[in-house]
Amino acid sequence: MANDSARALNQLAKEIERIHLATFAKGDRVVGLTAPYPASGVSVVAALLAERCKLSGTPTLLCDLSMADDERFESSKWSPGDGSAGQAARLDPLGFDRLTPRPGKEDKFRFNDGKKLRNMFDQDLKRYHAIVVDLAAQGVEAQAAIDATVAATACDAVMLVCQVGSVTRPMLAAASAALAEAGAPLKGIVANEVNAPTLGQEIAREARRMEKYAPYLARWIARKAEQSRWLSTPA
């Protein structure tokens, strides 16, 4: 398992470098990361990408817009375009700055405005040469305080983070269509293999669905699949 985790992390590091080359290295300044569904590892990828930018000597900000909606949030003391967003940024332990807006019920509309967000990136946060935007997942199930599709339109480039072994083509198609319809600049897909199931685990999962009809056979197939050294090796 340790070797599998190391391999997945190494592959993720390569994906981070690929994102950087496809976006910041080509002149993009504001890069958003979203996903077809929640729990795809967007926040991990966003932090690693921000760290990659910072290590190259670039003044970097990670803007976390992925917060779930919560009625307990009070109205923010600042809003996009009022010039105070830069003062709200705080230093992250990884070396880049981090900005985490928590819009309340009364001021949520100001944060769900693509033009205001873009103005914030261009004016309030102009001292940063690289801005990584951690967006919530696409779709209503994400229940984010800041609409991910709207916020994506304020970016120079957007990447979809997909959890290997979990994402389906319909999920990917729906997310891509939503971004395209909104006019967001979708540039590519990121494959996140961390915590991805092996072929053996997938076979075992499918086998257990048959337990109601053939319990002995289903458990036998699942056990053999999970114990197989070949099926436990990541693809």
N, C-alpha and C positions, 0 to 999 in steps of 0.2 A: 504493500500500500504506500509506503514511503517513496518508493521509486516512481509509482504512478503519480503521486502528488507533485514530485519534483519535475516530472515530465510535463504535467499540465501547467505548472507555473512557468517552466521554460518556454512552452508554447505561447502562453499568455504574454510573456515578455516580448516575444517576436511580434505578436499582434499589436502591442503597444507601439513598437518601433514602426510597424506598417502604418498605423493610424497617423503617427507623427509625420512620416514621409508623405502621406497622401493629403495632409491638411496644413499643419503649421509650416512645414518645410516648403510648401508651395505658396505661402503668403497668407493663408487664412489666419485670422486673429482670434475669432470666437468659434469654438468647436463644441457642439452639443452631442451628448451621448444619451440615447434612450433605448428602449427594448420593446419587443412585441407583447410582453407580459411581465408582471412583477417578479422579483427574486431572480433576476438574470445575471446579477453581478455588475450592474452598471456603476454603482458607487465605488467598487474596487477598481474597475478599469479607469474611472475618472481620476481617482487619486493617483494611480500609477502613471497616467498620462501627464497629470500636473507635475508630478515629481520628475518625470522625464524632461519636461520643458524647463523646470527650475535647474536641473543639473547641467543644462546647456548654457546657463547664465542668463536666461530670459526672465524678466520680471513676470511672474505667473500668479494668476488667481484661479481658484476653484470656486465657482458659484454653484451652490447646492440648491437647486429648485425642486428637489424630489420629495420634499416634506409632505406627509399625508395630511389631509384636511383635518382640522381639529377645532371644534367650537370654542375650546378653552384659550386659543390664541387671541391675544389682544391686538388692537391695531398697531401696526409698526410705527416706530418713531421717525421713519424715513420712507420714501417711496421712489420708484424709478423716475429719474429726471430732475429730482430736486437738489442734486449736487452733493448729497450726504452719504451715498452708498459706499464711497471709498473710505469714509471714516468708520463705517460699521464693519469693515473687513478685519479679520484677526489672523495672526500668524499661526500656521499649522505646524505640528511637530516635524512634519516631513520637509519643511523649509519654504513652502509656497504660502500665499495668503488664502484665506477661506472666507467666503461670504455666504451666510445662511439666512435668507429672508423667511420670516414667518408671518405672512399676511393674515390679519384677522378678518372677521366677518364684514367689518365696515370698509376696509380698504383693499379687499381681495381683487376688486375689479381693476385697480391700478396696476397690479402685478400680472393680470391676465390680459395684457395689452402688448402685442408684439412690437409696436412702434415705440412705446414707452420703454420697454426692455432694451430695445436696440439703442435708444438714446442714452440709457444708463450705461451700456457697454462702451459707447463711443465718447460720451462726455464725462459722466461721473467716475468712470473707471479707466480713463484714457492713459493713466500711467502704467497700466499693464500691457505688455506686448503679446501675451498669450493668456486667453481666458478659456478654461475648460468648464462647460456647463453640464452639471449632473441633473438630467431630466428624469421625471417619473416615467413609468411605462405608458405606452399608448393605450387608449381605451378607457371606458368609464370604470372598469373594475379597479383601476389604480387608485381612484379617489384621492387625487393629489390636490393640494391647496393651490398650486399653480399649474394650469393646463399645459401638459407636455407638448402637445401639437402646436399650440399658440406660441409657446416659448421657443420652439424649434425654428420658427420663422424669423426669429431675431438673431440667428446664428449664421456664420459664413459657411459652415459645413455641419452636417449631422451624420452620425454613425449609429447603426442599429447593433446592439449587443445581444447575441443569441447564445443561450445556454445549450451546449452540445448535448444531444440525447433527450432534450425536453421540448425544444421548439418544433412546431409543425409548419408545413408549407402554408396552410390557411392562415395561421397566426402571422407568419412573415408577410404574406400577401396583404392582409388587412392592415398591418402597421405601415407598410410601404405605401399603400393606397391613401391612407389617412394623411401621411406626410406630404405626398405628392399633391393631393387635393388642396391642402393648406398653402402650398407653395414653399414648403421647407426644402432646403438644399441637401437632400439625402445623397451621400457620396459613397456609402459602402456598408458592409456587414462585418462585425467583429465576432469571431468564434471564441467563446469562453468555455474551455474544457475543464476548468476547475470544478470538482464535484460531479463531473459528467459520469453517467453509469457506463459500466463495461457491457460488452455483448452478453456475457454470462448473466449479469444482473437484469438486463432487459428480457432475456429468455425466461429467467426465473419469475419475473414479474408477470409475464404473459401466461406462464404455466399455472401460476396460482389463481388466475381467473377461472380455471377449469375445475377448481377444487369442489365446487358444488355438484359437479356431474361425475367427476372421476377423482376423488380425493387422494387415493393412494398413488395413482399415476402422476397427478399434478405435483404432489410433494416430492416424488422421486425425481422427476425432470428438473424441478427447481433446485433440489439439493445437488444433483449432478452438475447442473449448469454453474452454480456458485462455487463448486469445488474444482472445476476444470481450470487448470493452469493456463490453457490456451485461450479459453473464453474470458478469462479474467485480465487478459492483456489488452490495454486500450488500443483502439484501431489506429 
